[in-house]
Amino acid sequence: MNKKTVGLCSEKERWEMKASENMRGRVMLVWQNIDSPFFTDEEKGEAIRHVLDLATHNGIKKADILKACEYLWNKVFEVEK
């Protein structure tokens, strides 16, 4: 959204866009730190769902996708070490 478009929005629409941007930022923070114990399973699931719903995955690092796969794998299967 460019500055001209933002200028045409109502205050409520600007607030909703800012809230949406903050949520996306939070989701991507969780996604990039999927193995962190500081985020809940629900937050991690939301982040994974968000990434799955993206139109393209060009901006998603392979390492982050593999960490998410490992996280899901460990949730489903008990891994012997």
Biopython code that builds the backbone (N, CA, C, O; Angstrom):
import numpy as np
from Bio.PDB.StructureBuilder import StructureBuilder

atoms = [
    (1, "MET", "N", (0.852, -1.166, 0.000)),
    (1, "MET", "CA", (0.000, 0.000, 0.000)),
    (1, "MET", "C", (0.899, 1.232, 0.000)),
    (1, "MET", "O", (1.791, 1.348, 0.841)),
    (2, "ASN", "N", (0.676, 2.136, -0.922)),
    (2, "ASN", "CA", (1.519, 3.319, -0.998)),
    (2, "ASN", "C", (0.950, 4.464, -0.171)),
    (2, "ASN", "O", (-0.154, 4.365, 0.366)),
    (3, "LYS", "N", (1.710, 5.551, -0.073)),
    (3, "LYS", "CA", (1.309, 6.683, 0.768)),
    (3, "LYS", "C", (0.008, 7.311, 0.291)),
    (3, "LYS", "O", (-0.808, 7.738, 1.109)),
    (4, "LYS", "N", (-0.196, 7.373, -1.021)),
    (4, "LYS", "CA", (-1.426, 7.960, -1.546)),
    (4, "LYS", "C", (-2.634, 7.131, -1.119)),
    (4, "LYS", "O", (-3.665, 7.682, -0.733)),
    (5, "THR", "N", (-2.508, 5.815, -1.189)),
    (5, "THR", "CA", (-3.600, 4.935, -0.796)),
    (5, "THR", "C", (-3.882, 5.064, 0.693)),
    (5, "THR", "O", (-5.041, 5.135, 1.102)),
    (6, "VAL", "N", (-2.833, 5.096, 1.506)),
    (6, "VAL", "CA", (-3.004, 5.218, 2.952)),
    (6, "VAL", "C", (-3.704, 6.527, 3.284)),
    (6, "VAL", "O", (-4.551, 6.562, 4.177)),
    (7, "GLY", "N", (-3.364, 7.611, 2.576)),
    (7, "GLY", "CA", (-3.988, 8.897, 2.822)),
    (7, "GLY", "C", (-5.482, 8.896, 2.571)),
    (7, "GLY", "O", (-6.197, 9.725, 3.136)),
    (8, "LEU", "N", (-5.970, 7.995, 1.745)),
    (8, "LEU", "CA", (-7.385, 7.917, 1.420)),
    (8, "LEU", "C", (-8.169, 7.054, 2.409)),
    (8, "LEU", "O", (-9.397, 7.001, 2.342)),
    (9, "CYS", "N", (-7.488, 6.393, 3.306)),
    (9, "CYS", "CA", (-8.131, 5.482, 4.253)),
    (9, "CYS", "C", (-8.688, 6.250, 5.445)),
    (9, "CYS", "O", (-8.191, 7.315, 5.811)),
    (10, "SER", "N", (-9.730, 5.682, 6.038)),
    (10, "SER", "CA", (-10.264, 6.257, 7.274)),
    (10, "SER", "C", (-9.332, 5.905, 8.426)),
    (10, "SER", "O", (-8.457, 5.049, 8.296)),
    (11, "GLU", "N", (-9.534, 6.577, 9.555)),
    (11, "GLU", "CA", (-8.717, 6.309, 10.751)),
    (11, "GLU", "C", (-8.853, 4.850, 11.172)),
    (11, "GLU", "O", (-7.867, 4.213, 11.544)),
    (12, "LYS", "N", (-10.073, 4.322, 11.115)),
    (12, "LYS", "CA", (-10.308, 2.925, 11.493)),
    (12, "LYS", "C", (-9.555, 1.986, 10.558)),
    (12, "LYS", "O", (-8.943, 1.019, 11.012)),
    (13, "GLU", "N", (-9.595, 2.264, 9.256)),
    (13, "GLU", "CA", (-8.890, 1.415, 8.293)),
    (13, "GLU", "C", (-7.385, 1.468, 8.522)),
    (13, "GLU", "O", (-6.704, 0.449, 8.407)),
    (14, "ARG", "N", (-6.854, 2.663, 8.850)),
    (14, "ARG", "CA", (-5.410, 2.771, 9.138)),
    (14, "ARG", "C", (-5.056, 1.966, 10.382)),
    (14, "ARG", "O", (-4.030, 1.287, 10.411)),
    (15, "TRP", "N", (-5.902, 2.036, 11.414)),
    (15, "TRP", "CA", (-5.666, 1.271, 12.635)),
    (15, "TRP", "C", (-5.695, -0.221, 12.344)),
    (15, "TRP", "O", (-4.853, -0.968, 12.841)),
    (16, "GLU", "N", (-6.671, -0.665, 11.531)),
    (16, "GLU", "CA", (-6.768, -2.087, 11.190)),
    (16, "GLU", "C", (-5.555, -2.547, 10.393)),
    (16, "GLU", "O", (-5.060, -3.653, 10.606)),
    (17, "MET", "N", (-5.064, -1.705, 9.469)),
    (17, "MET", "CA", (-3.869, -2.064, 8.704)),
    (17, "MET", "C", (-2.667, -2.190, 9.622)),
    (17, "MET", "O", (-1.871, -3.118, 9.480)),
    (18, "LYS", "N", (-2.525, -1.249, 10.579)),
    (18, "LYS", "CA", (-1.403, -1.293, 11.514)),
    (18, "LYS", "C", (-1.484, -2.541, 12.377)),
    (18, "LYS", "O", (-0.467, -3.193, 12.612)),
    (19, "ALA", "N", (-2.681, -2.886, 12.855)),
    (19, "ALA", "CA", (-2.857, -4.093, 13.664)),
    (19, "ALA", "C", (-2.510, -5.325, 12.844)),
    (19, "ALA", "O", (-1.876, -6.253, 13.347)),
    (20, "SER", "N", (-2.926, -5.336, 11.580)),
    (20, "SER", "CA", (-2.630, -6.467, 10.707)),
    (20, "SER", "C", (-1.123, -6.588, 10.474)),
    (20, "SER", "O", (-0.580, -7.693, 10.487)),
    (21, "GLU", "N", (-0.451, -5.459, 10.262)),
    (21, "GLU", "CA", (1.004, -5.473, 10.072)),
    (21, "GLU", "C", (1.707, -5.984, 11.328)),
    (21, "GLU", "O", (2.658, -6.760, 11.237)),
    (22, "ASN", "N", (1.240, -5.550, 12.499)),
    (22, "ASN", "CA", (1.832, -6.012, 13.756)),
    (22, "ASN", "C", (1.634, -7.506, 13.927)),
    (22, "ASN", "O", (2.549, -8.202, 14.366)),
    (23, "MET", "N", (0.437, -8.020, 13.583)),
    (23, "MET", "CA", (0.179, -9.444, 13.702)),
    (23, "MET", "C", (1.082, -10.225, 12.751)),
    (23, "MET", "O", (1.657, -11.245, 13.130)),
    (24, "ARG", "N", (1.205, -9.740, 11.507)),
    (24, "ARG", "CA", (2.083, -10.420, 10.548)),
    (24, "ARG", "C", (3.515, -10.422, 11.053)),
    (24, "ARG", "O", (4.230, -11.413, 10.907)),
    (25, "GLY", "N", (3.934, -9.304, 11.650)),
    (25, "GLY", "CA", (5.283, -9.236, 12.208)),
    (25, "GLY", "C", (5.473, -10.252, 13.315)),
    (25, "GLY", "O", (6.509, -10.913, 13.388)),
    (26, "ARG", "N", (4.477, -10.378, 14.180)),
    (26, "ARG", "CA", (4.537, -11.344, 15.285)),
    (26, "ARG", "C", (4.555, -12.768, 14.734)),
    (26, "ARG", "O", (5.330, -13.606, 15.196)),
    (27, "VAL", "N", (3.707, -13.038, 13.753)),
    (27, "VAL", "CA", (3.654, -14.372, 13.151)),
    (27, "VAL", "C", (5.002, -14.728, 12.543)),
    (27, "VAL", "O", (5.479, -15.849, 12.713)),
    (28, "MET", "N", (5.620, -13.791, 11.838)),
    (28, "MET", "CA", (6.908, -14.084, 11.217)),
    (28, "MET", "C", (8.014, -14.229, 12.263)),
    (28, "MET", "O", (8.954, -14.999, 12.066)),
    (29, "LEU", "N", (7.910, -13.502, 13.365)),
    (29, "LEU", "CA", (8.866, -13.675, 14.458)),
    (29, "LEU", "C", (8.776, -15.094, 15.013)),
    (29, "LEU", "O", (9.797, -15.740, 15.246)),
    (30, "VAL", "N", (7.565, -15.569, 15.221)),
    (30, "VAL", "CA", (7.371, -16.948, 15.703)),
    (30, "VAL", "C", (7.895, -17.924, 14.659)),
    (30, "VAL", "O", (8.604, -18.871, 15.000)),
    (31, "TRP", "N", (7.554, -17.704, 13.385)),
    (31, "TRP", "CA", (7.982, -18.604, 12.311)),
    (31, "TRP", "C", (9.508, -18.727, 12.271)),
    (31, "TRP", "O", (10.041, -19.828, 12.134)),
    (32, "GLN", "N", (10.195, -17.615, 12.390)),
    (32, "GLN", "CA", (11.650, -17.632, 12.296)),
    (32, "GLN", "C", (12.307, -18.207, 13.544)),
    (32, "GLN", "O", (13.503, -18.498, 13.540)),
    (33, "ASN", "N", (11.529, -18.372, 14.613)),
    (33, "ASN", "CA", (12.051, -18.927, 15.872)),
    (33, "ASN", "C", (11.163, -20.072, 16.338)),
    (33, "ASN", "O", (10.843, -20.180, 17.522)),
    (34, "ILE", "N", (10.771, -20.918, 15.405)),
    (34, "ILE", "CA", (9.792, -21.976, 15.669)),
    (34, "ILE", "C", (10.263, -22.951, 16.742)),
    (34, "ILE", "O", (9.443, -23.588, 17.403)),
    (35, "ASP", "N", (11.563, -23.071, 16.916)),
    (35, "ASP", "CA", (12.086, -24.009, 17.919)),
    (35, "ASP", "C", (12.273, -23.364, 19.295)),
    (35, "ASP", "O", (12.789, -24.002, 20.213)),
    (36, "SER", "N", (11.860, -22.119, 19.438)),
    (36, "SER", "CA", (12.005, -21.412, 20.702)),
    (36, "SER", "C", (10.949, -21.860, 21.713)),
    (36, "SER", "O", (9.779, -22.009, 21.361)),
    (37, "PRO", "N", (11.351, -22.074, 22.960)),
    (37, "PRO", "CA", (10.378, -22.452, 23.992)),
    (37, "PRO", "C", (9.538, -21.262, 24.474)),
    (37, "PRO", "O", (8.620, -21.439, 25.274)),
    (38, "PHE", "N", (9.845, -20.062, 23.996)),
    (38, "PHE", "CA", (9.138, -18.867, 24.439)),
    (38, "PHE", "C", (7.791, -18.667, 23.759)),
    (38, "PHE", "O", (7.017, -17.800, 24.164)),
    (39, "PHE", "N", (7.501, -19.465, 22.725)),
    (39, "PHE", "CA", (6.227, -19.355, 22.023)),
    (39, "PHE", "C", (5.396, -20.603, 22.278)),
    (39, "PHE", "O", (5.936, -21.701, 22.407)),
    (40, "THR", "N", (4.090, -20.430, 22.348)),
    (40, "THR", "CA", (3.189, -21.555, 22.605)),
    (40, "THR", "C", (3.000, -22.382, 21.336)),
    (40, "THR", "O", (3.295, -21.927, 20.231)),
    (41, "ASP", "N", (2.504, -23.602, 21.517)),
    (41, "ASP", "CA", (2.195, -24.443, 20.361)),
    (41, "ASP", "C", (1.139, -23.780, 19.478)),
    (41, "ASP", "O", (1.172, -23.927, 18.256)),
    (42, "GLU", "N", (0.206, -23.054, 20.089)),
    (42, "GLU", "CA", (-0.834, -22.360, 19.317)),
    (42, "GLU", "C", (-0.220, -21.267, 18.440)),
    (42, "GLU", "O", (-0.594, -21.116, 17.277)),
    (43, "GLU", "N", (0.723, -20.507, 19.002)),
    (43, "GLU", "CA", (1.395, -19.466, 18.220)),
    (43, "GLU", "C", (2.190, -20.089, 17.080)),
    (43, "GLU", "O", (2.202, -19.568, 15.965)),
    (44, "LYS", "N", (2.842, -21.187, 17.359)),
    (44, "LYS", "CA", (3.627, -21.863, 16.326)),
    (44, "LYS", "C", (2.718, -22.409, 15.233)),
    (44, "LYS", "O", (3.039, -22.324, 14.048)),
    (45, "GLY", "N", (1.581, -22.970, 15.639)),
    (45, "GLY", "CA", (0.616, -23.473, 14.655)),
    (45, "GLY", "C", (0.070, -22.350, 13.792)),
    (45, "GLY", "O", (-0.101, -22.520, 12.585)),
    (46, "GLU", "N", (-0.205, -21.204, 14.401)),
    (46, "GLU", "CA", (-0.698, -20.046, 13.647)),
    (46, "GLU", "C", (0.348, -19.567, 12.643)),
    (46, "GLU", "O", (0.016, -19.217, 11.510)),
    (47, "ALA", "N", (1.599, -19.554, 13.059)),
    (47, "ALA", "CA", (2.680, -19.130, 12.172)),
    (47, "ALA", "C", (2.821, -20.092, 10.997)),
    (47, "ALA", "O", (2.993, -19.659, 9.858)),
    (48, "ILE", "N", (2.749, -21.381, 11.262)),
    (48, "ILE", "CA", (2.849, -22.382, 10.198)),
    (48, "ILE", "C", (1.679, -22.227, 9.233)),
    (48, "ILE", "O", (1.865, -22.272, 8.017)),
    (49, "ARG", "N", (0.482, -22.046, 9.770)),
    (49, "ARG", "CA", (-0.704, -21.870, 8.921)),
    (49, "ARG", "C", (-0.560, -20.624, 8.052)),
    (49, "ARG", "O", (-0.912, -20.644, 6.873)),
    (50, "HIS", "N", (-0.046, -19.545, 8.627)),
    (50, "HIS", "CA", (0.160, -18.300, 7.880)),
    (50, "HIS", "C", (1.098, -18.547, 6.695)),
    (50, "HIS", "O", (0.817, -18.116, 5.577)),
    (51, "VAL", "N", (2.197, -19.231, 6.939)),
    (51, "VAL", "CA", (3.162, -19.496, 5.866)),
    (51, "VAL", "C", (2.548, -20.417, 4.819)),
    (51, "VAL", "O", (2.763, -20.217, 3.624)),
    (52, "LEU", "N", (1.798, -21.410, 5.241)),
    (52, "LEU", "CA", (1.149, -22.309, 4.285)),
    (52, "LEU", "C", (0.164, -21.558, 3.398)),
    (52, "LEU", "O", (-0.025, -21.923, 2.237)),
    (53, "ASP", "N", (-0.467, -20.513, 3.931)),
    (53, "ASP", "CA", (-1.474, -19.757, 3.190)),
    (53, "ASP", "C", (-0.889, -18.691, 2.262)),
    (53, "ASP", "O", (-1.631, -18.064, 1.505)),
    (54, "LEU", "N", (0.415, -18.477, 2.310)),
    (54, "LEU", "CA", (1.022, -17.475, 1.440)),
    (54, "LEU", "C", (0.870, -17.872, -0.024)),
    (54, "LEU", "O", (0.902, -19.054, -0.365)),
    (55, "ALA", "N", (0.704, -16.872, -0.880)),
    (55, "ALA", "CA", (0.566, -17.138, -2.314)),
    (55, "ALA", "C", (1.863, -17.710, -2.891)),
    (55, "ALA", "O", (1.828, -18.623, -3.716)),
    (56, "THR", "N", (2.997, -17.178, -2.459)),
    (56, "THR", "CA", (4.293, -17.719, -2.872)),
    (56, "THR", "C", (5.162, -17.865, -1.631)),
    (56, "THR", "O", (4.883, -17.279, -0.585)),
    (57, "HIS", "N", (6.202, -18.643, -1.764)),
    (57, "HIS", "CA", (7.101, -18.883, -0.634)),
    (57, "HIS", "C", (8.527, -18.448, -0.975)),
    (57, "HIS", "O", (9.497, -18.943, -0.401)),
    (58, "ASN", "N", (8.631, -17.518, -1.915)),
    (58, "ASN", "CA", (9.947, -17.058, -2.358)),
    (58, "ASN", "C", (10.741, -16.378, -1.243)),
    (58, "ASN", "O", (11.970, -16.454, -1.233)),
    (59, "GLY", "N", (10.070, -15.723, -0.316)),
    (59, "GLY", "CA", (10.758, -15.017, 0.760)),
    (59, "GLY", "C", (10.994, -15.854, 1.994)),
    (59, "GLY", "O", (11.515, -15.359, 2.993)),
    (60, "ILE", "N", (10.616, -17.118, 1.938)),
    (60, "ILE", "CA", (10.765, -18.004, 3.095)),
    (60, "ILE", "C", (12.055, -18.803, 2.936)),
    (60, "ILE", "O", (12.277, -19.450, 1.913)),
    (61, "LYS", "N", (12.890, -18.750, 3.954)),
    (61, "LYS", "CA", (14.165, -19.468, 3.901)),
    (61, "LYS", "C", (13.944, -20.967, 4.058)),
    (61, "LYS", "O", (13.105, -21.415, 4.840)),
    (62, "LYS", "N", (14.712, -21.721, 3.299)),
    (62, "LYS", "CA", (14.642, -23.183, 3.367)),
    (62, "LYS", "C", (14.939, -23.666, 4.785)),
    (62, "LYS", "O", (14.290, -24.591, 5.273)),
    (63, "ALA", "N", (15.901, -23.054, 5.439)),
    (63, "ALA", "CA", (16.259, -23.462, 6.805)),
    (63, "ALA", "C", (15.068, -23.307, 7.746)),
    (63, "ALA", "O", (14.866, -24.145, 8.625)),
    (64, "ASP", "N", (14.262, -22.226, 7.569)),
    (64, "ASP", "CA", (13.082, -22.028, 8.411)),
    (64, "ASP", "C", (12.014, -23.076, 8.122)),
    (64, "ASP", "O", (11.340, -23.547, 9.038)),
    (65, "ILE", "N", (11.859, -23.439, 6.856)),
    (65, "ILE", "CA", (10.896, -24.483, 6.495)),
    (65, "ILE", "C", (11.316, -25.815, 7.119)),
    (65, "ILE", "O", (10.478, -26.553, 7.636)),
    (66, "LEU", "N", (12.605, -26.118, 7.070)),
    (66, "LEU", "CA", (13.095, -27.368, 7.649)),
    (66, "LEU", "C", (12.940, -27.379, 9.168)),
    (66, "LEU", "O", (12.631, -28.419, 9.750)),
    (67, "LYS", "N", (13.155, -26.221, 9.820)),
    (67, "LYS", "CA", (12.944, -26.154, 11.271)),
    (67, "LYS", "C", (11.482, -26.396, 11.613)),
    (67, "LYS", "O", (11.177, -27.065, 12.600)),
    (68, "ALA", "N", (10.573, -25.856, 10.802)),
    (68, "ALA", "CA", (9.144, -26.074, 11.035)),
    (68, "ALA", "C", (8.780, -27.542, 10.826)),
    (68, "ALA", "O", (7.983, -28.101, 11.580)),
    (69, "CYS", "N", (9.360, -28.162, 9.808)),
    (69, "CYS", "CA", (9.125, -29.600, 9.577)),
    (69, "CYS", "C", (9.634, -30.417, 10.760)),
    (69, "CYS", "O", (8.964, -31.346, 11.209)),
    (70, "GLU", "N", (10.800, -30.077, 11.257)),
    (70, "GLU", "CA", (11.362, -30.795, 12.406)),
    (70, "GLU", "C", (10.484, -30.597, 13.642)),
    (70, "GLU", "O", (10.253, -31.544, 14.394)),
    (71, "TYR", "N", (9.996, -29.380, 13.853)),
    (71, "TYR", "CA", (9.100, -29.099, 14.979)),
    (71, "TYR", "C", (7.854, -29.974, 14.880)),
    (71, "TYR", "O", (7.457, -30.605, 15.859)),
    (72, "LEU", "N", (7.234, -30.014, 13.692)),
    (72, "LEU", "CA", (6.026, -30.828, 13.511)),
    (72, "LEU", "C", (6.332, -32.315, 13.666)),
    (72, "LEU", "O", (5.556, -33.048, 14.280)),
    (73, "TRP", "N", (7.441, -32.755, 13.122)),
    (73, "TRP", "CA", (7.856, -34.152, 13.234)),
    (73, "TRP", "C", (7.971, -34.549, 14.706)),
    (73, "TRP", "O", (7.480, -35.600, 15.118)),
    (74, "ASN", "N", (8.626, -33.692, 15.489)),
    (74, "ASN", "CA", (8.808, -33.987, 16.913)),
    (74, "ASN", "C", (7.506, -33.936, 17.699)),
    (74, "ASN", "O", (7.396, -34.567, 18.750)),
    (75, "LYS", "N", (6.522, -33.197, 17.209)),
    (75, "LYS", "CA", (5.207, -33.166, 17.858)),
    (75, "LYS", "C", (4.444, -34.461, 17.604)),
    (75, "LYS", "O", (3.648, -34.894, 18.437)),
    (76, "VAL", "N", (4.690, -35.075, 16.453)),
    (76, "VAL", "CA", (3.952, -36.281, 16.065)),
    (76, "VAL", "C", (4.647, -37.551, 16.535)),
    (76, "VAL", "O", (3.991, -38.483, 17.000)),
    (77, "PHE", "N", (5.963, -37.594, 16.416)),
    (77, "PHE", "CA", (6.714, -38.802, 16.706)),
    (77, "PHE", "C", (7.654, -38.579, 17.879)),
    (77, "PHE", "O", (8.257, -37.515, 18.015)),
    (78, "GLU", "N", (7.770, -39.595, 18.722)),
    (78, "GLU", "CA", (8.734, -39.535, 19.806)),
    (78, "GLU", "C", (10.078, -39.970, 19.226)),
    (78, "GLU", "O", (10.216, -41.094, 18.742)),
    (79, "VAL", "N", (11.050, -39.093, 19.277)),
    (79, "VAL", "CA", (12.348, -39.364, 18.676)),
    (79, "VAL", "C", (13.300, -39.868, 19.742)),
    (79, "VAL", "O", (13.472, -39.243, 20.788)),
    (80, "GLU", "N", (13.921, -41.012, 19.463)),
    (80, "GLU", "CA", (14.936, -41.549, 20.365)),
    (80, "GLU", "C", (16.281, -40.948, 20.002)),
    (80, "GLU", "O", (16.661, -40.918, 18.832)),
    (81, "LYS", "N", (16.998, -40.469, 21.007)),
    (81, "LYS", "CA", (18.314, -39.879, 20.747)),
    (81, "LYS", "C", (19.389, -40.691, 21.385)),
    (81, "LYS", "O", (20.567, -40.351, 21.276)),
]
sb = StructureBuilder()
sb.init_structure("model")
sb.init_model(0)
sb.init_chain("A")
sb.init_seg("    ")
for serial, (resi, resn, name, xyz) in enumerate(atoms, 1):
    if name == "N":
        sb.init_residue(resn, " ", resi, " ")
    sb.init_atom(name, np.array(xyz, "f"), 0.0, 1.0, " ", f" {name:<3s}", serial, name[0])
structure = sb.get_structure()
